[in-house]
C-alpha cells in the first residue's frame, strides 16, 4: 500500500558548507513522487515541528531550490535541542494535524538520536510515518559511514588556509615565528588531521598536528616545537579545540553553565592560546594563535565539488528509500576504491548512529602522535574535490658573499 502524505525537512546541529545541498537533493527527489503531496521546511530543526513553525516549500521558486545546492549554512535554520519525553507526543500531534508521513532530518549523532526517537515513538503509537536521516557533520565522527558530507569542504578550507598561514609565518622571519592554529573538533580530530593537506614539501606547514585521540604531554610537545624551530627557524602547529590531557580531561573548556548545550556538551575553545603560553614560558619564544572559528565549517569559498555532489546524493537517496517503504535508517557513504575514487550510498539503522562517535583510528596517526600517516592522506585527499592551488617555491641559490 502506498503511503500518501506530506513531507517535512529539517536541519540540525552546526551548519556546514553543503547541508543545504542535502536538502536540495531531498526536495527535488520528493517532487518526483506523487505520494508526497506537500513539502514543508521545519524552521530551526526539530523546534520547527514542536512549535508548528514550518514553511511551505512548494511556494519557493524552482530557481531558489536549485540554488540551495551551492549555498552554504542552514537556510532552514538549525538548533541543538534535546527533546523531553513529553515533547514527542506534541510533535506527533503536529505531524498528524498536517498529515506529515515523511520525516527527513540532516544532522549528526545527536540529530540521529532525535530521528531514532521519532521513529520509535511513531511505531509505538501506530502512526505510520517514514523517518530517514541524512548524514551531516564537519567533525566526520559518525560511525558506519566512510565519511560525512561537510567534512570534505572544511578540510579543503583549512588545508588552503594553513598553507597560506605557513607562508605568512615563514615570511615574517624575525617576529611571530611560531603560529598555533586552533581548529574545530570535540572528541575526534578529523578536521585537525586534514590540515596535513597544506603540505607541498616536507618542511611545509603544518609541522606539528595535535589530535584529541593522543593524550597531550607538555614536555613532549615543547621538545617537538624546539626541534622544528632549531631546524627551520619557524613552526606552525595545528591543534584541535578538544585536545585532552593524559587524564582524559579537556585542556580548556568553558566552566559557565550557560556555555553547555542541551546535550551536555561544554563550549570548547582557548586551547590555542594555552599552547602559546606554554611555548612562551617553556621555550622563551614569542608565539601567536589564529582561530578561524565557525567560518571554517560553513564557508562556501572552498566548497569541495565532490562534497556538494555527495551531500545532494545523500538527500535524494533518503527520499528514494522512504517512498519505497524504508524507515528508521540513515543514508551512508561506502567507499569502494581510492584510485580512482569511487563511492556509493548505503543504509544503516539510526540506532547505530545515535549518540555514537567515531574517532581517528590508530593506523591514521603518526607513531610520535604529532602527525598523521600516508594512509590518512590517501583517505582524505579525494574528499576535498581536487588539488589545492599550487604555489611557487624558490630554489634559493644564494650568490657568493663578497664582503666578509
N, C-alpha and C positions, 0 to 999 in steps of 0.2 A: 504494500500500500504506500503510495507517495505521500510524504508529509508536506502539507502546504502551510505556508505562513510567512511572517516577516522575519528578517534577519537583523541582528544588531552587531555592530563592530565597535570594539573598544581597544584603547591603547593604555598600557600601564607601565609603571617604573620609569627609569630615566630615558628621556628622548634619545634618539640616535640619528645618524645621517640618512638611514634607509627605512625606518619603521613606517613612514608614510608610503613607501613603495610596497610594503607588505599589504597595507590596507588597500592600496590601489589595485593590486592583483586580486584581492578578495572581492572587492566591489565589482570590478569588471568581469570576473568569472561568475559572480552571483547574477549579474544582469543577463546571462545566457540561459538561466534556468527558470522555467515558468513556475515551478513550485515555490520559488522565493518571490512572494507577492509584493514586498516592500523592503526598503533598506534604511535602517536608522543608524546614526552615529551617536554613541554614548559619550557625552561631554565629561572629561576628566575621569576616564577609566570606569570602574565599576560604580563609582559615585553617581555617574550619569543615570544609570539604571535605577539605583537605590532612590535617587531623588526625582525620578521621572524627568530627567533633564537630557533630552535627546533631540537630535535634529533629523530632518527628512533628507536623506542623501539623494533621493530621486529628483529633488528640486535643484540639485547642484548641476552645473553645466558639464557636458562630457569633456570639455577642454579643461575645466578645473580638476576633474577626477584624473585625467591623463597627467596633468602637471604634478599630482601627488607623487608620481614615480620619481621625480627628480628633486622634490622639495624636502629639505631636512627638518628635524624636530618632529613633534607630535601635534599635528594640526587639530586633532580631536581633543587635545588636552590629555594630561596624564594625572596619575595620583599614586601614592603609596598608602593605600587604605586597607587595613586589616579588618575584615568584616567580623562583626559579632554574631553569635549564634542566631539572635533574633532578627538580624538583617536579612538572612536568606529567605525567610518566609515573606518578608515585604518585597524583596526583589522578585520572587516568583509571582506575586500578585501583579506587579507591574508588567512582567513578561506576559502573563496570561491576559491582562487587560488590553495589551497591544498585539496579542496573538503572535508573539515572538517565538518562533520554533527553531531558530538557528542562532547560536551564540558563538561569536568569534572574538578572541582576545589575543592581542600581541603583547608579549611580555617575557619576563624572566622567571626564575624559580618561585618567587613569591606570587607572581601573577598566575603561574600554572597551578599553584595551590588553590587560589581563588576559583580558577576554572574547574579544578577537580571537585571542589566542594559544591559548585553549581551543578556539576554532572551528577554527583551522588545524591543531592537533595531532590533534584528533578526526578530521579529514579524512585526515591523513597516516597515522594508524594504523587507518583504516577502522572507527572506532567511530561508529555512527550516533547523532547527538545534535543537537538543535536548540538553538542558542545565541542568546539575544536580550539586548540591552542596554536598560535603562530610563534615560533621561536624568535626572541629578541633580547639581546643583551650585549653591550660592548665588552663586558667582562669575559665573555666567551666561556662561562663557567657552568653551562648546562650539561648534565650527563647525557649519555646515549648519542646525541648528535655530534657529528665530527667538528662542527663549528657553528657559530651563531651569526645570523645577519646583523650587521652593525660592527662586528669585530674587524672585518677587512678594511672598512673606511677609517676607523680610529687608528688602526695600525699604519695605514698609508699616511695619515695626517701627522702622526707622531714621528714616523721614520723620516719624513721630509723635514719636519721642524727640528729634530735632533741633529740631522745632518747640517742644517743651517746654523744651529747653535754651536755645533762643533767648530765650524769655520770661524764664527764670531770669536769664540774663546781662543782659538789658535792665533787669530789676527791681533788681538789686544796685547798679548805677549808680556807686557810689564805690569799689568794690573788685572784683577779678576781672572786669574789663571786657572781657577778651579770652579766649575759650574755644576750644581746639582739640579737636576730636572725631576720634579715630582709628578708622577703620573697617577691616574685613577686606578682603582682596584682594591677591593676589600680583603678577601682572603685568598684570592688567586691572582697570580702575576702575569696573566696572558698579555695584558696591554703593555706592561713594562718590558716584557721579553721581546715584544715586536720591535722595539727601538733598535735592535741589532741590525735591522734592515737599513739603517742610516749609513752603515759602513760601506765604503767603496774599496778601501785598502785596510790592511791590518792595523795600522796606527790611528785610523779614523775613530771619531766618537761614535758610540759611547765606549768608554774604556772599562767601566765597571757597571754591571747591571744587578740591582738588588731586588730580590723577589721575596714575598711573604712565605713561600714554601721552604725557604732556607733561613733558619734562626739567625738573627743578626748578632754578630760578635764585634764589639767596638775595636778591640786590639787588632783583629784580623782585617777589619775594614781600613783602619788607619795605615796599617802596613801596606796594603794594596794600593792605597792612594799615594803614599810616599814613593813606592816603587815606580808607578807610572809617571809621577811628577819628576822624579830624578832622570827618567829616560827621555821624556818629551818636553818637559817644562810647562805642561798644562794637563788638566784632567777634566773629562766630562763624565758625570755619573748620572745614571737614570735609576730612580728608586720608586717603589710602589708605595702609595699612601698607607697601605695596610701592612707595612713592614712590622714584623714581630720579633720580640727578643727571645732568648733561649728558654724562657718560662712560658712562651706562647702568648704573651701579652702584647697589645699594640704599643709601638714605641710612642706614638702620640694619638690621642683621640679626645674629643670634647667631653668634659665632665658634666656639662649642663644637661639637665633632663630635657630641656626644650630642643636640644640638638639630637635627640634619639627619635627615630621614626616609629610608626605604628607597628612595625615588625620587630622592634627592639634593636635595630641597627644604629650604632653610635656614628655621629658625623666624624669622619676622619679628615686628616689634613695637618700640616705642620711638621711632618717628618723631614722634609727637605731642609727647613730652617734648623731643625735639630742636628742634622748631619753637618750643616755649615758651622754650627757652634763647636761640634766635636773636632772638626778639622782645624778651626782657628785655635782652639785650646790645646789640642794634642800635637799639631804639626807647626803651629805658629805661622800659618799661611792664610791669607785672605781668600774667602770663597763667597759665592753668591748663589742664591736659589731662584730658579724660574719655575713657576707653577702655572701651566696652561689652564687648569680648572675645567669647568664643564664644556668649554668651547671645543676641547679635543673630541668629545663624544658626539657632538651634534653638527660640527661644521660641514657644510656642503661643498666647501672649496676643494677638498681632497676625496670626494666620494669615489670609492672603487666601483668601476663599472660592473665588475663581477658581483660585488656585494649588492648593488642595486637589483641586478637580474635575479640573484638567488632569493632576495627578500620578496620580490614580486612573485616569483615562482612558489615560494612557501605559502603566500596568501592565496594564490589561485588554487593550489593543491588542497589547502584546508577546506575550501568551499566545495571543490570537486568530490572530496571524500564524504563531506557532510551530506550532500544531496544524494549520495549513494548509500546513505544509511549508517555511516561510521560516526561514532561519538565517543567522548571521553579520551580523546587522543591529541597528541601534538605532532605536527609535521617535523621530521628530522632531515638532516642533510647527511648523505652517505658518500664518502669519497671512495671512488673506485680506482683512481690512479693519480699520480703526481705529475708524471711526464709522459704524455700530455695530461694536464689536469682534467679530471672528469668526475662529476659529482651528480648523484641522483637523489630524489627525495624518498623518505620512508615514513614510518609512523611508530610512535611509542605511546604507551598509556601515560596519561597525565600524572598518575601516581608515581611513575618512575622519575619524574622531573621535579615535582612539587617539593620545595624546601630542601633540595639536594644541590650540592656543589661539586664541580669537577676542577681539581687543581692541576697544575702543570706536572706531568709525570716525570720521574727521576731521569728518564732517558733523554729528556729535553733540556736538562740543567747541567751546566759545565761542572767538572769534577771539583773545582775550587769553590763552587757555589756563588760565583760572581759574574756569571755569564750564561750563555746558552750553547747548545750543540748544533752541529750541522743538520742533525735530524730535525730539530725545531725549525731551522731556517727553511728546510725543504717543505715543512708543514705550512708555514705561514706565508711564504713568498707568493704562491699563486693567489692567495686571498686578497692581496692589495690591487689586483687587477692590472698588472703590467709594471714595468720598471719605473723607478723614480727618475726624475730629470738628472742627466749626467752632468757633473761639474768638472771644470778643468783642475788639473793638479800639476803645478810647475815641477820640473825636474830639479831645479835649483843647483845648477852647475856654477859654483862660485868662481869668480876670477881670482887670480893670484894677488895677494896683498903686496903692495909696493912699499908703503910706509910701515915701518916696524915700530 
